[in-house]
Amino acid sequence: MNQRWLVVFSPQAHQRGLKSVNKHCLKQTTANFKAFKKLCQQDFQSIDEAQNALIKFEKTLKLTFVAESDFVSVPHYHGAGRPSNEQKPDGFTIRQKVH
């Protein structure tokens, strides 16, 4: 069976399509940024655990990527209030650093 195809281009439809794609990309990027901030607020027991969480997070990304990652050791103290200068931390956890 022979077929004929006709391709029609409309500048107005093209602009509407671009606007729709840009809106979707912005929405997806914003959601990815919020998820990354949430990941950066989590505490991990080791750097390996933090790296595995980052790798798992990167696999979910479609439009964005993590260009650089850094890990910071965060001290934790028991008790309320600011610890004194001589007080030693009761433990440390690993957190991802946001640049």
C-alpha positions in Angstrom: 0.0 0.0 0.0 1.4 3.4 -1.0 1.3 6.2 1.5 1.8 9.9 1.3 3.0 11.9 4.2 2.6 15.6 4.6 4.7 17.4 7.2 3.3 20.7 8.4 5.4 23.2 10.4 3.8 26.0 12.3 5.9 28.6 14.1 3.2 29.2 16.7 2.9 25.5 17.5 6.6 25.2 17.7 6.7 28.1 20.2 4.0 26.4 22.3 5.9 23.2 22.3 9.1 24.9 23.4 7.3 26.6 26.2 5.8 23.3 27.4 9.2 21.5 27.2 10.9 24.4 29.1 8.2 24.3 31.8 8.6 20.6 32.2 12.4 20.8 32.4 12.3 23.6 35.0 9.8 21.5 37.1 12.0 18.4 36.9 15.2 20.3 37.7 13.6 22.0 40.8 12.4 18.6 42.0 15.9 17.1 41.6 17.4 20.0 43.5 15.0 19.6 46.4 15.8 15.8 46.5 19.5 16.6 46.5 19.1 19.1 49.4 17.3 16.4 51.3 20.1 13.9 50.6 22.6 16.5 51.8 20.8 16.8 55.2 21.1 13.1 55.9 23.7 11.7 58.2 25.7 8.6 57.2 28.0 6.4 59.4 30.7 6.1 56.7 31.9 7.7 53.5 31.2 4.5 51.6 27.6 4.6 52.8 27.3 8.3 51.7 28.9 7.5 48.3 26.5 4.6 47.7 23.5 6.9 48.5 24.9 9.5 46.1 25.4 6.9 43.3 21.8 5.6 43.9 20.5 9.2 43.7 22.5 9.9 40.5 20.8 6.9 38.8 17.4 8.6 39.3 18.5 11.8 37.5 17.4 12.3 33.9 18.0 16.0 33.1 20.6 17.0 35.6 23.8 15.6 37.1 26.0 16.1 40.1 29.2 17.8 38.9 31.1 17.7 42.2 30.6 16.1 45.5 32.3 16.5 48.8 31.9 14.9 52.2 32.2 16.5 55.6 32.6 15.0 59.0 30.0 16.5 61.4 30.7 16.2 65.2 27.8 15.4 67.5 27.5 16.2 71.2 25.0 14.9 73.8 23.1 17.3 75.8 21.4 20.6 75.0 23.1 23.9 74.3 26.5 24.8 72.9 29.3 22.6 74.0 32.3 24.1 75.8 35.6 24.4 74.0 37.1 21.6 76.0 34.3 19.1 75.4 35.1 16.3 73.0 32.5 15.2 70.5 30.6 12.0 71.4 30.6 10.9 67.8 30.9 11.9 64.2 28.7 11.4 61.1 29.4 12.0 57.4 27.3 14.5 55.5 27.5 15.5 51.8 28.6 19.1 51.3 26.6 21.4 49.0 28.7 23.7 46.8 
